[in-house]
Amino acid sequence: MSELVKKYLGNEGKILGSKTLYKYSHPDNFTIFNSNLINNEKEKIWYGDIDLTLQEQHLKKLAKELNTKLYVFYESDFRFEKEAPLEKAVW
């Protein structure tokens, strides 16, 4: 599964660069820094910076290939064994 996720989103821990510079150069994009990607079984399958404006279609294709729903959370909502309800997902 990790190779498939990598195909669509890149390596785990992906960094888009400086948060300030990225926000400045992409002011209208919805970007989640240090996001967590969770599947329908509440398993973390990827983490890193994600620009949902640019990657939403990739997420939809990935969900279809994995045959699961995917959820994007802020870092603090799915970290250190703290699991937020799926309804609290950003995407």
N, C-alpha and C positions, 0 to 999 in steps of 0.2 A: 504494500500500500504506500509506503513512504516514497518509492520511486514515482508513483503516479501523482502523489501530492507535489513532489518536487518538480515534476513536469509542468504543472500548472502554476505553482506559486514560488518556486525556487527553493533554495536550501532553508532548513529550519534556522531560526535566528536571523533571518534576512533583515538587513538594515537599509533604509532608504537614504541614509546620510543624516546630516544635521536636521533635527526636527524643525528648527527655526527657518533654515534655508529652504527646506522642502515645503513648509507651509507658505512661505513667501512666494516661491516659484509656482505653487499650485494652489492658489487661494480659494478656489471654488471646489476643490476635491475633498471628498470625505475620507480622511486617512486615519487609521487606527495604528498608533505606534505601540509596539510590544503586545500585539493582539494574540489571542489564543483561538485556534480553530478546533471546534469540538464536533464530534459526530453525534448521531442520534442515540448512541449508547453512553453518552457523556464521557467519551474518551478523548483526551487531547491528542490530535493527530498532526498538529503543526503549530508553530508560534513564530512571530516575527512582525515586522512592519508590513502593513497592507494598505494600499490605496484602493478603497472599494469602488471609487469612481472608475478606475482603470481595470480593476480585476473582477468585477462582479460577474461578467460573462464566464470567466475562467472558473469561478466558484460554482456557478450553475452547471457547467460541463463536468466538473469534478464530482459534484454531488450525484449527477446522473450516472457517471461511470462507477462510482462506489456504491450506487443504489442505497443512498442514505440522505437524510437531511443534514445540512451543515449549519453551524452556528458560529458567528464571530463574536468574541467577548473582549472587553477591555482587559488589560493585564490583571488588574486587581480583582476582577470578578471570577477568575479561574486560575488561582495561583496558591501555592502552599496548602494544598488540600482543601482550599475554600472553593466550593462549587456553587455558583449561583444557579437559580432555576433557569431552564432553557428559555423561558419567556423573557428573561432579562437580556437576552442577546442583542447586540447592536444590529446584526444582520442575520 
